[in-house]
Amino acid sequence: MNILESLSLAVKNIVSSKTRTLLTMLGIIIGVAAVIVIVGLGNGLEGYVSDSFSSMGTNTLTVMVLSRGSTRTMEVEDVYGIVAENSQYLDLCSPTVSLSGSVKVGADTTSSSVTGVSEDYFSIQGYEVSRGRGLQYSDIATRTKVCVVGAYLDQAYFGGNAVGQTLRVGGQSLTIVGVLEQQAGELEEGGADDCLFLPYSTASRISGRVSSYVVTVPDEDFLSESKAALEDALYEFFESDDFYTVTSMSEMLETMTSMINLLVLVLAGIAAISLVVGGIGIMNIMLVSVTERTREIGIRKSLGAKERYIMQQFVIEAACTSALGGIIGILIGYGLSAAATRVVTSLMEATLTVSPSAGAVALAFGISVGIGILFGYLPAKKAAALNPIDALHYD
Amino acid sequence: MNALIEFQDVCKYYHMGDTTVVAADHISFQIRKGEFVAIVGSSGSGKSTCMNIIGCLDVPSEGTYLLDGRDVGQMNKNKLAEIRNALLGFIFQQYNLLPKLNLVENVEVPLIYAGVPRAERRERARIALEMVGLGDKLQHKPSQLSGGQQQRVSIARALVGEPAVILADEPTGALDSKTGREVLSLLQELHAAGNTVVLITHDNSIAVQAQRIIRLEDGRVVYDGPSNAPEAVVTPRAAGTGGGASA
């Protein structure tokens, strides 16, 4: 008696009791579907985070100067000097001065993201100026009271005609010299286009010292070498590593990704408990089935079935049941993933694709078959060990 | 001619708590190939134990059982299953058909375990069913048949593997007398065709259909001889007291 015979017998038994089989499989179905949706959600989240990070530039390093050095104070010129000295590793540099506070346009007040930057900042970030001009070196050097605004401010407060108008930031009146191209899909308050950039020299007059810089690297494959070179130069300057931090976007991305992965692992683990519960359900039903079919087992044994054939029959039936549950679970998981993609996309106004990975699907299927075999083993063992005489006279 | 079935001082003990029940007490007999033998006895006489041992469903506690020259008592469960499959065909009182399978699928079960390929299996099952007169009901389920028809399916199943011994355990017990007679005449046809048939029954009127009767009482053989002898149907003890009752 080969595996195929057992398989066709198992299928026959499964088909002949559909409701029971479906209820037996329910735990496996739910578990597999849950694992697939959770893993898919994790993949989607990871993709989303990685997309938004790479739009911020994965070739940039961020330097934070935490406090004044014990012996020396780091000025903007010092950082430019370091970048120039390490031109092999470092490319462009821009101080970034974040100004908290409101932007006043006439009588209206809005809270946009206001940042003081250098003339290179737009090329570092890949921003394009759609109208007017960007910031220029002369603006920085002479601390001109000018600014470049994002598309949201332009549309919402100036009717798309911002160039040449003025607004007030931190008590300073700034003339708008340019408008950036729209970044996000939709213009909205607090979005990527609700921003304003002014020369860092002008900004530092309002906020004080410049303490943060964005530096680009010529080749992002050598990001860690570039980071090391920058750190060495800063260490040399301060003679201590207590006063600065250098972070890279790709490192942050890695950290975020590993956090998401951990989260997904924990959630998938919780979902997998349902698989174990499902396995126990299968064991339960198989035990009942062995009792119900005691007479059948006796008949088969009297007709020459060896213990291993009986065992094989029950194990394969359990494995088939849970494999079928696994397949249904995978289909439902895909269905739910597609639904989740729609819901998340419409709720968050962000493109987050819930995409189950082929590996997760294969694993879920493998685990469900494995569970069938594992939890089918005990009932099968029980069936195989039945004494044929007792089994034949069982009612 | 060597014996096909040979019991040499076969004993079977069952332990029930502290007491030991002797179900078979030094039973010895031989059955040759082509014989039609009835093993008769009332309940508790040891005939079921005998049938289980002959059918290789159980092994003797003591003594030797040789089936076709092979010592069954020394075999493990797997070997016993192989022997049952190759040498024995069972006919049960309750037919013991598998209710979810159709007639062909029921009859082919022994061939599945013998490793016969599917097409050959189907063909042999069909021939066996035609032999018992059910060739027109191959796809029926057992529940769609009468008791007599079901018993004929079980006879077809017993025959299909061409066993050395056909072992019938109260084959007419669940049937009315007319269909019972039909089944018995089928067994006689099988015997006439050269098969060895062992019939286990409590009913003397059934037993006399066989050539030879082995009568058991309290786990011992009390008569072994032709079925047409007067002692065959009257127990010696009953004859001794002049009762003349037939078991």
HADDOCK unambig.tbl for C-alpha pairs under 7 A between the chains (distance, minus, plus):
assign (segid A and resid 1 and name CA) (segid B and resid 112 and name CA) 5.79 0.50 0.50
assign (segid A and resid 1 and name CA) (segid B and resid 113 and name CA) 5.34 0.50 0.50
assign (segid A and resid 1 and name CA) (segid B and resid 115 and name CA) 5.51 0.50 0.50
assign (segid A and resid 296 and name CA) (segid B and resid 98 and name CA) 6.45 0.50 0.50
assign (segid A and resid 299 and name CA) (segid B and resid 96 and name CA) 6.48 0.50 0.50
assign (segid A and resid 301 and name CA) (segid B and resid 81 and name CA) 6.82 0.50 0.50
assign (segid A and resid 302 and name CA) (segid B and resid 84 and name CA) 6.60 0.50 0.50
assign (segid A and resid 303 and name CA) (segid B and resid 84 and name CA) 6.30 0.50 0.50
assign (segid A and resid 303 and name CA) (segid B and resid 85 and name CA) 5.48 0.50 0.50
assign (segid A and resid 303 and name CA) (segid B and resid 110 and name CA) 5.34 0.50 0.50
assign (segid A and resid 304 and name CA) (segid B and resid 81 and name CA) 4.47 0.50 0.50
assign (segid A and resid 304 and name CA) (segid B and resid 82 and name CA) 5.72 0.50 0.50
assign (segid A and resid 304 and name CA) (segid B and resid 84 and name CA) 5.21 0.50 0.50
assign (segid A and resid 304 and name CA) (segid B and resid 85 and name CA) 4.07 0.50 0.50
assign (segid A and resid 304 and name CA) (segid B and resid 110 and name CA) 6.41 0.50 0.50
assign (segid A and resid 304 and name CA) (segid B and resid 113 and name CA) 6.23 0.50 0.50
assign (segid A and resid 305 and name CA) (segid B and resid 81 and name CA) 6.02 0.50 0.50
assign (segid A and resid 305 and name CA) (segid B and resid 113 and name CA) 5.84 0.50 0.50
assign (segid A and resid 306 and name CA) (segid B and resid 78 and name CA) 5.47 0.50 0.50
assign (segid A and resid 306 and name CA) (segid B and resid 81 and name CA) 5.49 0.50 0.50
assign (segid A and resid 307 and name CA) (segid B and resid 78 and name CA) 6.95 0.50 0.50
assign (segid A and resid 388 and name CA) (segid B and resid 57 and name CA) 6.51 0.50 0.50
assign (segid A and resid 389 and name CA) (segid B and resid 57 and name CA) 6.43 0.50 0.50
